[in-house]
Amino acid sequence: MGGKSVAAAGLQPSAARSDNVWRKIVRDRYLLLMAAPALAFVFLFRYVPMYGVILAFRRFEFTRPFGGEWVGLWYFQMFFSSPSSWTVIRNTFMLNFWDLLLGFPAPILLALLMNEIGSRAFKRATQVISYLPNFISTVVVCSILYIILSPSTGFVNVLLGRIGISPIYFLTRPEWFRPVFILSGIWQSVGWGSIIYMAAITGISDELYEAAVMDGASRWRQTISITLPAIGSTIIVLLILRVGSMLGSNTEKVLLLYNPLTYDVSDVLGTYLYRMGLLNANYSLGTAIGLANSIVSLLLIASANWIARKVSRVGIW
């Protein structure tokens, strides 16, 4: 019937599809105009620079930035044969593994706790207070850490001194770098990360909780049997995205906190790339490291999505 109506109107199927697309563009013109700046930003700063990936396979020359000698995988071999390469890979993975293990559940727990608050005014105040650290600059956060963790005048060491514990040099001791980095990151992002879960919890029907109350279910049982299953798809999607960034790291924060005494545990791919690619002007090596990181991240997110689809039939594609 659809083909006959198109033929009756004197239009070919391809012409009918083009006309349909044009009608949708006209219908959604204002939405497209609103999205145009974001699309232009992504195109100019994400897709256009992808041409520079070719630099990973060529020797950089200032006179011919993208047309130097073709060296193939030489820079990849240089990186993976370097004694420090596996150290920075290990540090990057461990830092992100502990951040995933401790930081990913934190917004979920905060959202569940805020959902239990009965007073609306207190609940809003709690939300605002927990959101505020997200708007603090990373530079300011690191400055706060230097102040409160100072071995002589820092708030933490002053308290430790009052209970008879000697001052701890938190930012120069390798064993303390990861706890300080991860816990400060959780403090800064937990409130903002809980917004998505709070929105998902808000969409749960009150009738489900009312039925559970009539059946005698406690608040804990309601959380386990209703709230968590209802936001399960949201948790899985965000977990997949988080796994995809396992080899990423907050390079700016690491640069502000690390020092030669903590290089063994704090030197990550981002800081190594910064030193090798920018400070040493080895742009081809830096491009090769970045490309290898992107490929591994793509494999991680694809694997996490495949596992999630097999286990729960929920994924991002």
C-alpha positions as CSV (number, residue, x, y, z in Angstrom):
1,M,0.0,0.0,0.0
2,G,2.9,2.4,0.9
3,G,4.6,1.7,-2.5
4,K,1.4,2.2,-4.4
5,S,0.7,5.5,-2.6
6,V,4.2,6.7,-3.5
7,A,3.8,5.6,-7.1
8,A,0.4,7.3,-7.3
9,A,1.9,10.5,-6.1
10,G,4.4,10.3,-8.9
11,L,7.5,10.1,-6.6
12,Q,10.3,7.5,-6.7
13,P,11.1,5.8,-3.3
14,S,14.4,7.7,-3.0
15,A,12.8,11.0,-3.8
16,A,10.1,10.2,-1.2
17,R,12.8,9.5,1.4
18,S,14.6,12.8,0.6
19,D,11.3,14.7,0.9
20,N,10.6,13.0,4.2
21,V,14.1,13.9,5.5
22,W,13.7,17.5,4.4
23,R,10.3,17.7,6.1
24,K,11.9,16.5,9.4
25,I,14.7,19.1,9.1
26,V,12.1,21.9,8.6
27,R,10.0,20.5,11.5
28,D,13.0,20.4,13.9
29,R,14.9,23.4,12.6
30,Y,15.0,25.2,15.9
31,L,16.3,22.1,17.7
32,L,18.9,21.7,15.1
33,L,20.0,25.3,15.4
34,M,20.3,24.8,19.2
35,A,22.5,21.8,18.6
36,A,24.6,23.4,15.8
37,P,27.2,25.0,18.1
38,A,27.9,21.7,20.0
39,L,28.1,19.8,16.7
40,A,30.4,22.4,15.3
41,F,32.6,22.2,18.4
42,V,32.8,18.4,18.2
43,F,33.6,18.5,14.4
44,L,36.3,21.2,14.7
45,F,38.0,19.9,17.8
46,R,37.4,16.2,17.7
47,Y,37.2,15.1,14.1
48,V,39.3,17.6,12.1
49,P,42.4,17.0,14.4
50,M,42.1,13.3,13.7
51,Y,44.2,13.9,10.6
52,G,47.1,14.4,12.9
53,V,47.0,10.7,13.9
54,I,49.2,10.1,10.8
55,L,52.0,11.7,12.8
56,A,52.3,8.4,14.8
57,F,53.6,6.7,11.7
58,R,55.9,9.5,10.4
59,R,59.0,11.2,11.7
60,F,58.0,14.7,12.7
61,E,59.8,17.6,10.9
62,F,59.1,21.2,11.6
63,T,59.3,22.0,7.9
64,R,56.9,19.2,7.0
65,P,54.8,18.5,10.1
66,F,52.6,15.7,8.5
67,G,54.8,14.8,5.6
68,G,58.0,13.5,7.2
69,E,59.7,10.1,6.7
70,W,57.4,7.1,7.0
71,V,58.5,4.9,9.9
72,G,55.5,2.6,10.4
73,L,55.2,1.3,13.9
74,W,58.7,2.4,15.1
75,Y,57.3,4.9,17.7
76,F,55.0,2.2,19.1
77,Q,57.9,-0.1,19.5
78,M,60.0,2.7,21.1
79,F,57.3,3.2,23.7
80,F,56.6,-0.4,24.6
81,S,60.3,-1.3,24.7
82,S,61.0,1.6,27.1
83,P,61.7,0.5,30.7
84,S,59.2,3.1,32.0
85,S,56.4,2.3,29.7
86,W,55.0,-0.6,31.7
87,T,55.4,1.4,34.9
88,V,53.2,4.2,33.7
89,I,50.7,1.7,32.2
90,R,50.5,-0.1,35.6
91,N,50.2,3.2,37.5
92,T,47.4,4.4,35.2
93,F,45.5,1.1,35.4
94,M,45.9,0.8,39.2
95,L,44.8,4.4,39.8
96,N,41.7,4.0,37.7
97,F,41.0,0.5,39.0
98,W,40.8,1.8,42.6
99,D,38.9,4.9,41.5
100,L,36.4,2.6,39.7
101,L,36.2,0.2,42.7
102,L,35.7,3.0,45.3
103,G,34.5,6.0,43.3
104,F,31.8,4.4,41.1
105,P,29.5,3.1,43.9
106,A,29.9,6.3,45.9
107,P,27.3,8.4,43.9
108,I,24.9,5.4,43.9
109,L,25.1,5.2,47.7
110,L,24.7,8.9,48.1
111,A,21.6,8.9,45.9
112,L,20.1,6.1,47.9
113,L,20.8,7.8,51.1
114,M,19.4,11.1,49.9
115,N,16.3,9.3,48.7
116,E,15.7,8.2,52.3
117,I,15.7,11.8,53.6
118,G,12.1,12.8,54.6
119,S,12.5,16.5,55.0
120,R,12.4,18.2,51.6
121,A,14.3,21.3,52.9
122,F,17.1,19.2,54.4
123,K,17.3,17.0,51.3
124,R,17.7,20.0,49.0
125,A,20.4,21.5,51.3
126,T,22.2,18.2,51.3
127,Q,22.1,18.0,47.5
128,V,23.5,21.6,47.1
129,I,26.3,21.0,49.6
130,S,27.3,17.7,47.9
131,Y,27.2,19.4,44.4
132,L,29.4,22.4,45.4
133,P,32.8,20.6,45.3
134,N,32.3,19.8,41.6
135,F,32.5,23.5,40.8
136,I,35.8,24.0,42.5
137,S,38.8,24.2,40.1
138,T,41.3,21.3,40.2
139,V,44.0,23.8,41.0
140,V,42.1,25.0,44.1
141,V,41.4,21.4,45.2
142,C,45.1,20.6,45.0
143,S,45.9,23.8,46.9
144,I,43.5,22.8,49.6
145,L,45.1,19.4,49.8
146,Y,48.6,21.0,50.2
147,I,47.2,23.1,53.0
148,I,45.3,20.6,55.1
149,L,48.0,17.8,54.6
150,S,50.9,20.0,55.4
151,P,53.2,18.1,57.9
152,S,53.7,21.2,60.1
153,T,50.5,23.2,60.0
154,G,48.0,21.0,58.2
155,F,44.7,20.3,59.9
156,V,45.1,16.5,59.5
157,N,48.6,16.4,61.0
158,V,47.6,18.7,63.8
159,L,44.8,16.2,64.8
160,L,47.2,13.3,64.5
161,G,49.7,15.1,66.7
162,R,47.1,15.6,69.4
163,I,46.6,11.8,69.6
164,G,50.3,11.1,69.7
165,I,50.9,10.2,66.0
166,S,54.0,11.7,64.3
167,P,53.4,14.0,61.3
168,I,52.8,12.1,58.0
169,Y,54.2,13.5,54.8
170,F,51.2,12.6,52.7
171,L,52.2,14.2,49.4
172,T,55.8,12.9,49.4
173,R,55.1,9.3,50.5
174,P,54.4,6.9,47.6
175,E,52.0,4.8,49.7
176,W,49.8,7.8,50.4
177,F,49.5,9.2,46.9
178,R,46.7,6.9,45.6
179,P,44.5,7.2,48.7
180,V,44.8,11.0,48.7
181,F,44.2,11.2,44.9
182,I,41.2,8.9,44.9
183,L,39.5,10.1,48.1
184,S,39.8,13.7,47.0
185,G,38.4,12.8,43.6
186,I,35.4,11.1,45.3
187,W,34.8,14.1,47.5
188,Q,34.9,16.4,44.5
189,S,32.6,14.4,42.1
190,V,30.3,12.2,44.2
191,G,27.6,14.8,44.6
192,W,27.5,15.7,40.9
193,G,27.6,12.0,39.9
194,S,24.6,11.3,42.1
195,I,22.3,13.6,40.0
196,I,21.7,11.0,37.3
197,Y,20.8,8.3,39.9
198,M,18.6,10.7,41.7
199,A,16.8,11.5,38.4
200,A,16.4,7.7,37.8
201,I,15.0,7.1,41.3
202,T,12.5,10.0,40.9
203,G,11.0,8.2,37.9
204,I,10.1,5.1,40.0
205,S,6.4,4.8,40.6
206,D,5.2,5.4,44.2
207,E,2.7,2.6,43.7
208,L,5.6,0.1,43.9
209,Y,6.7,1.4,47.3
210,E,3.1,1.5,48.6
211,A,2.5,-2.1,47.6
212,A,5.8,-3.1,49.3
213,V,4.7,-1.3,52.5
214,M,1.4,-3.2,52.4
215,D,3.4,-6.5,52.1
216,G,5.4,-5.5,55.2
217,A,8.7,-4.8,53.4
218,S,11.3,-2.7,55.3
219,R,13.1,0.3,53.8
220,W,16.1,-1.9,53.2
221,R,14.0,-4.5,51.4
222,Q,12.4,-1.8,49.3
223,T,15.8,-0.5,48.3
224,I,17.1,-4.0,47.4
225,S,13.9,-5.1,45.6
226,I,12.6,-1.9,44.0
227,T,15.1,0.9,43.9
228,L,18.2,-0.9,42.7
229,P,16.5,-3.0,40.0
230,A,14.8,0.1,38.7
231,I,18.0,2.0,38.3
232,G,20.0,-1.0,37.2
233,S,20.1,-0.1,33.5
234,T,21.4,3.4,34.4
235,I,24.1,1.8,36.5
236,I,25.2,-0.5,33.8
237,V,25.4,2.2,31.1
238,L,27.5,4.4,33.3
239,L,29.7,1.5,34.3
240,I,30.4,0.7,30.7
241,L,31.4,4.3,30.0
242,R,33.6,4.3,33.2
243,V,35.4,1.1,32.1
244,G,36.1,2.7,28.7
245,S,38.2,5.3,30.5
246,M,40.3,2.8,32.6
247,L,43.4,4.0,30.9
248,G,42.5,7.7,31.2
249,S,43.3,9.8,34.2
250,N,43.0,13.3,35.5
251,T,46.4,14.4,34.1
252,E,46.0,18.0,35.4
253,K,45.5,16.8,39.0
254,V,48.4,14.3,38.8
255,L,50.7,17.0,37.5
256,L,49.7,19.3,40.4
257,L,50.1,16.6,43.1
258,Y,53.0,14.4,42.0
259,N,56.7,14.9,42.5
260,P,59.9,12.9,41.9
261,L,59.5,11.1,45.3
262,T,56.2,9.6,44.1
263,Y,57.0,9.0,40.5
264,D,56.9,5.2,41.0
265,V,53.2,5.2,41.8
266,S,52.0,8.5,40.3
267,D,53.5,8.7,36.8
268,V,50.7,7.9,34.5
269,L,50.2,7.9,30.7
270,G,49.0,11.5,30.6
271,T,52.1,12.8,32.5
272,Y,54.5,10.6,30.5
273,L,52.9,11.8,27.3
274,Y,53.3,15.4,28.5
275,R,57.0,15.0,29.3
276,M,57.9,13.0,26.2
277,G,55.6,14.6,23.7
278,L,55.6,18.3,24.7
279,L,58.5,19.0,27.0
280,N,60.9,16.8,24.9
281,A,59.2,17.9,21.6
282,N,58.9,14.3,20.5
283,Y,55.5,14.8,18.9
284,S,55.4,11.6,17.0
285,L,56.0,9.5,20.1
286,G,53.3,11.5,21.9
287,T,50.9,10.9,19.1
288,A,51.7,7.1,19.1
289,I,51.1,6.9,22.9
290,G,47.8,8.7,22.5
291,L,46.6,6.6,19.6
292,A,47.5,3.3,21.5
293,N,45.6,4.6,24.5
294,S,42.5,5.4,22.4
295,I,42.6,1.9,20.7
296,V,42.8,0.1,24.1
297,S,40.0,2.3,25.5
298,L,37.8,1.4,22.5
299,L,38.5,-2.3,23.1
300,L,37.7,-1.9,26.8
301,I,34.4,-0.2,26.2
302,A,33.4,-2.6,23.5
303,S,34.2,-5.6,25.7
304,A,32.3,-4.1,28.7
305,N,29.3,-3.4,26.4
306,W,29.4,-7.0,25.0
307,I,29.6,-8.5,28.5
308,A,26.7,-6.3,29.7
309,R,24.6,-7.2,26.7
310,K,25.2,-10.9,27.4
311,V,24.5,-10.7,31.2
312,S,21.7,-8.1,31.4
313,R,20.7,-7.3,27.8
314,V,21.5,-3.6,28.5
315,G,24.2,-1.7,26.6
316,I,25.1,1.5,25.0
317,W,24.7,0.0,21.5
